[in-house]
C-alpha cells in the first residue's frame, strides 16, 4: 500500500501542476498576477484539489515506507508533468525526453531496491531545530527570488519547502492525533508546505511548468532522501553507494527534460508571458 500511495501522489502532483500552470498562463498579463481571479479559476482550483489529494497520499505513504522511497517515488511526478504538459500544450517529449523519463524511472527503482523499512527518528529535537531554521531561510529567500524574477530560485525555495514539510511530517507522532496537531513538527510542516505552494505558484510566472517541476523535484527529493538514516529508516549496505549515483542520474534527467522543454518553448501556449529567468 505504501508504494500505491506514492504512485497515486506522483500522478496527482503531476496533473495538478500542469492545471495550475495553465491557470497562471491564462491570467498573467506580464505585469501582475490577479490572485483573486487565480484562486477562482477552475483549472487552478482543480489543480489545487489534485495537489492536496496528492499531499494526503504522500502523508499516508510516509507512515509505511522509508523516506527515500516516498520522496523518490513522488519525484516521478516530473515524468507525469512532462507527459501531461505535452498533451495539454502541444509539443512532444522527443527522443531525449523519453530517454530522460526512462532514466528517471530506473533511478527510482534503484533507490527503492536499496531502501529498507520505515523507522522512527531518535534525536527529534535536533531535527526539529534544523527544520525551523530551514523554514526561516526559505521564508527570507523566497521574496528575494520573487523580486528578482528568478523562476529557478523560486522553484528551489519551493522544493526545499516541500522537502522540509515531508521531513516534518515524518516526525509527527500520529499515535496521539490531538497533541500531534499542535506539535512543533506539525506546525513546521504546515508552514513549509504553505511556503512551498506560494513559491511554486510564483515560479510558474517566470518559468515553464516542466522546468519549474524539474528544479522542485531535485530540491524536494535530495535532502530528505539523504537524511533517511537520521530519520530512523533502515537502509541496506549499498544505500551509500547507490543513492548518490541515483540522485545524480535523476538530477541529470531533470536537466535534460528542462532543456528539451525550453527548446520547445516557441510554442505560444507553453511559453510563459513573463521572460524565462536564466
ZIQUIMO-V886279 format. One record per run of one state. SS is the DSSP state (H for helix, E for strand, - for the rest). FROM is the first residue (numbers start at 0). TO is the last residue. If there is no record, write none. Layout:
ss->SS from->FROM to->TO
ss->SS from->FROM to->TO
This chain:
ss->- from->0 to->0
ss->H from->1 to->26
ss->- from->27 to->33
ss->H from->34 to->39
ss->- from->40 to->40
ss->H from->41 to->61
ss->- from->62 to->65
ss->H from->66 to->73
ss->- from->74 to->75
ss->H from->76 to->88
ss->- from->89 to->92
ss->H from->93 to->113
ss->E from->114 to->114
ss->- from->115 to->122
ss->H from->123 to->147
ss->- from->148 to->149
ss->H from->150 to->170
ss->- from->171 to->175
ss->H from->176 to->180
ss->- from->181 to->182
ss->H from->183 to->205
ss->- from->206 to->207
ss->H from->208 to->225
ss->- from->226 to->226
ss->H from->227 to->230
ss->- from->231 to->233
ss->E from->234 to->234
ss->- from->235 to->237
ss->H from->238 to->262
ss->- from->263 to->266
ss->H from->267 to->269
ss->- from->270 to->277
